[in-house]
Structures are given as structure tokens and as C-alpha cells.
């Protein structure tokens, strides 16, 4: 099982948007350029983030994308869901209802295979819910340091 | 992201094998028939379980598959890994090393996006490691009840 690379791209793109000055926005092509990613795919993922209410599209001169709510109110789980969808990874097909023993048992009781996988998914979800885009952006800022931050602000002001 | 249906099939197949009498074995086609699954796909998944050391193939009359170790020593995580592989779901492509700010920062420090996703995967793994095939088989036995258990043993003795 492989998570879409769009999840990684989107987390980093949101962290970039979190670093913009008040009222700033970046186009899909600028967000793609910042990490040297294919613009068309980046645009597709930004549309998914927009549909999920994570980013907001601003029209006109200086338009583009900005975060739709504060970076500390967007979790990595929100981003993952926007890109990967909201259905559980484990789909129970109730195969226990088939075959020679299918007439026995109480079908209303949930399958314990499905229950175990969904419990594991809840643990995974809770872990990602505890990490915000603000936390990611802070980590990136620390990584880049003061010189990197200055270069980033210059890049934004140069029109990206 | 969708987990292969082979994970569900394999968990249930292992639970069936856990219910066999001492020394018993079931063919791939019998294991497929028990849940009305396509025999060729079931056989493929059983080969993966065999490569992972979860089931053991027995040749000759009365041959087939049996569990390679006690059911309480096989976790749902073991089964999931056998079918889905052992690489993490999240693949970090280090896109933070690209673009206008790539010259800044300490590349040796792990990316905090990747760190967060891998931490979530560890939570998921720990959750599945805590559930054994013995637990699943016990749940199935409880679901079927005494009449279902008798039907199962009869089905096995009839040559499946």
C-alpha cells in the first residue's frame, strides 16, 4: 500500500503557505516551483485541498492560494484526507457470511478482523491529528534558519 | 489509499487454519471455497503468506496449508506485511531539498512531515501487532457457536 505523493507535496505546500505574510497568496505554479514539482499535478492537489476547505483560492492580481484557516487548525490528517479521501483503508466485504458455515452466527456482530483494522486506523488518525501545519512550518523555518527565511521572503516578493 | 482485499482474505484464511485439528491442512482451493473466493487469487495470497513464514505448505495426500507457528504468535500486522509488503506507506522524496531555499538547512535532520507520518504508521502497526490470529479464530468460533463448529469440523473431514 502506498500513500499518494500528493500527500507529501500538499503538506509541504501548506507549510509554505503558512509562511506567507498576512494577506499573501501563491499560485499553483509558484507552489510547484518552490519544490520543483510538476505544476499540473500540484494544481490538481491544490484543487483537492480547496474542496476540503484547507486552502482558499483568491482571484485577480496577486491572487493564488492561501490557507483557509489558521495553520494550527489544519492537521496532517486533514491534508491526508483531502488527498486520499475519507473512506477507510480497510474495506470489509463480510466474506465470513459466505461458505459452508454461513448460516451460523449473528451477522449483526461486527467482524473482528474489520474491527481490528479500523481500530489501528483510528490510532493512525489520532497520531496525524496531533500534528499541525503550524508545527511543520515551524520545523521548516528552523531548518532554513534566518538566511533561508530571508531568501524565502525575497522569493515571495519577487513575485515567486 | 486502499488495502488489498488479500489482507482480509488472508486473515480469515489463517483463522480457518487455526481451527483445524492437530496435523490438519487445507488446500488453497478449499480455503477459497470456505469463503467463496476466487481460487487463483487465494492461492497467490497463500504463497505470499508462505514466503513470509506464516503458513507452511505440506505435500502429498491430505496435504495443503497449515499455520507455520501457533496462532497466538501470528499477528494481523504479520499478515498485513506478508500481503502489502514491508515498505512504509509514506515515502519521503525529500522535496524540501529542491527549489530556491534548498541551499539552506541541515539535510541530516529528518523531515518533520515524514517523521509525523512514520510515527502514525508505528501507532497503526502496534495496534495490529496486539491482535493475533488466535483472537480472530476465537471470535469466529464464538460467532458460529457449537453448531457452526460441528459443521466446520464435518466440512474438514468430508475432504473440504
Interface residues (C-beta under 8 A of the other chain):
Chain A: X1 X2 X3 X4 X5 X7 X8 X9 X11 X12 X15 X33 X34 X35 X36 X37 X76 X84 X85 X87 X89 X90 X91 X92 X93 X95 X96 X98 X99 X100 X101 X104 X105 X106 X109 X112 X113 X114 X116 X117 X119 X120 X121 X123 X124 X125 X126 X127 X128 X131 X135 X136 X139 X140 X143 X144 X145 X147 X148 X151 X152 X155
Chain B: X1 X2 X3 X4 X5 X7 X8 X9 X11 X12 X15 X33 X34 X35 X36 X37 X76 X84 X85 X87 X89 X90 X91 X92 X93 X95 X96 X98 X99 X100 X101 X104 X105 X106 X109 X112 X113 X114 X116 X117 X119 X120 X121 X123 X124 X125 X126 X127 X128 X131 X135 X136 X139 X140 X143 X144 X145 X147 X148 X151 X152 X155
